[in-house]
Amino acid sequence: MIVRAWAAISTLIVTVMLTVAPVVALQPPAGQEQFVPAKNLPQTEQMPAGPLLLTAYAFIWVAVAFYVWTLWRRLNKVEHEMRALAQKTPRR
């Protein structure tokens, strides 16, 4: 009973935090009342997104390839162990 109450309370807290956080984060900074396009920002405050985006995609693809490679190796190992076990067990 107590565990369910704690689970319900923690779920409620997390839900409220996830609902309120984006609203608070979207508030403009003090002194800025409206949207300012990136092309109107001073040159020092602009950040090129292209290299960052490509780096993020490259990182994700390398991570996925590594994960698939490790799965492939583990599955081969399990198949090898299953073949060895099948050879050791007597046939009926």
N, C-alpha and C positions, 0 to 999 in steps of 0.2 A: 504494500500500500504506500509506504513512504517512498519507495523507489519510483513508483509511478508518479507521485506528486512532484518529486525532484525532476523527473524526466519532463513532465508537463511544464514546470516552471522554467527549466533551462531551454526547452524548445520555444517557449514564449519569449524569453529574453533574446535568444538568437534571432528569432523572427523580427522582433522590434528593431534590433540592431541592424539587420540586413535591410530593413525597410527605411529606416531613418538615415543611415549613413549616406546613401546616394543623394538624398535630398539636401543634406547639409553640405556635401561635397560640391554640389552644383551651384551653390550660392556664389555670386561674383565677389571678388575681393573688395575691401573697403575702398570707396572712392571711385569705383567703376560701376556704373549703373546699367550698362548695356553691353552687348556682344561686340568684341573688337576683332575683326578679321585678322588672320595671321599675316596677310600681306601688308597690313598697316602697322605692324609691330616694328620697333627699332631692330636693326640688323643684329644687334648683340643678343636679342631675346629669341631669335628664330633658331630652330633646331631641325636639321634635315631628317626626315623620317624614313627616307628610302633605305639608307644603309642599315638603320636599326631594324627595319622590317625584314630586310633580306637576312640579316644576322639571326633574327629570331626564327624565321622559317628554316634556315640552315641548321640551327641548333635542334629544332624539333625533328627535322628529318634524320639527323644523325642519331638522335636519341631513339627514334622509332626503329631505325635500322639496327642499332645496337640491341634493342629489346627483342626484335625478331630474330637476330642472330643468336642471342642467348637462349631463346625458346627453341630454336632449331637444334642447337647443341644438346640441350637437356632432353628433347624428345628423341634424338638419336641415341643418347645414352640409355634412356628407358627402353627403347626398342631393342638395343643390344642386350640389356639385362633380361628382357623378356625372352629373347631367343635362347640365351644361355640357360635360363630357368626351364624353358620348354625342352631343351636337350637333356637336362638332368632328370626331369620327371619321367617316370615310366609311362608308356602308352597303354591304354586299356583296350 
